Amino acid sequence: MTDIIIYHNPDCGTSRNTLALIRNAGIEPHIVEYLKTPPSRVLLDQLIERAGITPRDLLREKGTPYAELGLGDESLDDSALIDAMMAHPVLINRPLVVSPLGVKLCRPSEAVLDILPARQLGAFAKEDGEQVVDAAGNRVQA
């Protein structure tokens, strides 16, 4: 059994598509609804580092208090951005996926295919109808 964790928001289409792609590989991941159970600061730091991104890369703007909190200010350091994400977990972009092959912010959802240790079991189309995986389980190139 492959151990996969998805930091998931069921209200997000990208997050739902990513979860469906993980399941299309025959894997039932550990699902963390991070708005209900936010990661600790230490874990968030580790996820950012392991994903090879910056805290600013993980910040979500749409539908969040990003503007109200002045988070577009480029002079804010990483610690201040993480403080904001800890205070307002909705600022954490999603979905973050942890697999034995790495950690990735899966935007777009098919980015998860880069870190899944199992092949897709069949065709997959996103909720909007975009074909991502063909019937043979191969990634469709756009």
C-alpha positions in Angstrom: 0.0 0.0 0.0 1.4 3.4 -1.0 1.2 6.1 1.6 -0.1 9.3 0.0 -1.4 12.4 1.9 -3.5 15.1 0.3 -4.1 18.4 2.0 -7.6 18.8 0.6 -10.5 21.3 0.3 -13.6 19.5 -0.9 -15.0 22.8 -2.1 -12.1 23.2 -4.6 -12.4 21.7 -8.0 -8.7 21.4 -8.5 -8.5 19.6 -5.1 -11.3 17.2 -6.1 -9.7 16.5 -9.5 -6.4 15.8 -7.8 -8.0 13.4 -5.3 -9.8 11.6 -8.2 -6.5 11.2 -10.0 -4.9 9.6 -7.0 -7.8 7.2 -6.7 -7.6 6.6 -10.5 -4.1 5.1 -9.7 -5.7 2.6 -7.3 -4.5 4.5 -4.2 -6.8 5.6 -1.4 -4.9 8.5 0.2 -5.0 9.9 3.7 -7.2 13.0 3.3 -6.5 16.0 5.5 -9.1 18.7 5.2 -6.7 21.4 6.2 -9.3 24.1 6.8 -10.7 21.8 9.6 -7.3 20.5 10.7 -4.5 22.9 9.7 -0.9 21.7 9.7 1.3 22.8 12.5 3.8 25.6 11.7 6.7 23.0 11.8 4.8 20.8 9.4 3.9 23.7 7.1 7.6 24.7 7.0 8.6 21.2 6.2 6.0 20.8 3.4 7.1 24.1 1.8 10.8 23.0 2.0 10.1 19.5 0.6 8.0 20.9 -2.2 10.9 23.2 -3.2 8.7 26.3 -3.1 8.6 29.5 -1.1 5.9 30.5 1.3 4.8 33.1 -1.2 4.4 30.3 -3.8 1.9 28.6 -1.4 -0.2 31.7 -0.7 -3.7 31.7 -2.1 -5.1 35.0 -3.1 -8.6 34.2 -4.5 -11.3 34.0 -1.9 -9.0 34.8 1.0 -8.1 37.8 3.2 -4.8 38.2 1.1 -5.5 41.8 0.0 -7.0 42.9 3.4 -3.9 41.6 5.2 -1.5 43.4 2.7 0.2 40.1 1.8 1.1 41.4 -1.7 3.7 43.5 0.1 7.0 42.1 -1.3 8.9 43.3 1.8 7.1 40.7 4.0 9.5 37.9 4.9 8.7 34.2 4.8 8.0 34.1 8.6 5.3 36.8 8.2 3.7 34.9 5.3 3.7 31.7 7.3 2.3 33.6 10.3 -0.6 34.7 8.1 -1.2 31.1 6.8 -1.3 29.8 10.4 -3.8 32.5 11.4 -5.9 32.0 8.3 -5.5 28.5 6.8 -7.6 29.5 3.8 -4.5 31.3 2.6 -2.8 27.9 2.1 -3.1 27.0 -1.5 -4.3 23.6 -2.3 -4.0 20.7 -2.9 -0.6 19.8 -1.5 0.2 16.2 -2.0 2.8 14.2 -0.1 4.0 10.9 -1.7 7.1 8.7 -1.5 8.3 10.6 -4.6 8.0 14.0 -3.2 5.7 16.9 -2.1 3.9 19.0 -4.7 1.4 21.8 -4.9 -0.8 20.2 -7.5 -2.0 23.2 -9.6 -3.0 22.1 -12.1 -4.4 18.9 -10.7 -2.5 16.7 -13.2 0.7 17.8 -11.6 0.0 15.0 -9.1 0.9 12.5 -11.9 4.6 13.6 -11.5 4.7 12.2 -7.9 2.4 9.2 -8.0 4.3 5.9 -7.7 1.5 4.0 -9.5 0.2 4.3 -13.1 -3.3 5.5 -13.9 -5.7 2.5 -14.2 -7.8 4.1 -17.0 -9.1 7.2 -18.6 -9.6 10.3 -16.6 -11.3 13.6 -17.4 -11.4 16.6 -15.1 -14.8 17.9 -13.8 -14.7 20.4 -16.7 -14.4 17.6 -19.2 -10.7 18.1 -20.0 -9.2 14.7 -20.8 -6.0 14.2 -18.7 -5.4 10.5 -19.0 -6.3 8.2 -21.9 -7.9 4.8 -21.8 -4.5 3.1 -21.6 -3.6 5.1 -18.5 -1.2 7.5 -20.3 -1.1 11.2 -19.6 -2.6 13.2 -22.4 -0.3 16.0 -23.6 -2.0 19.3 -24.1 
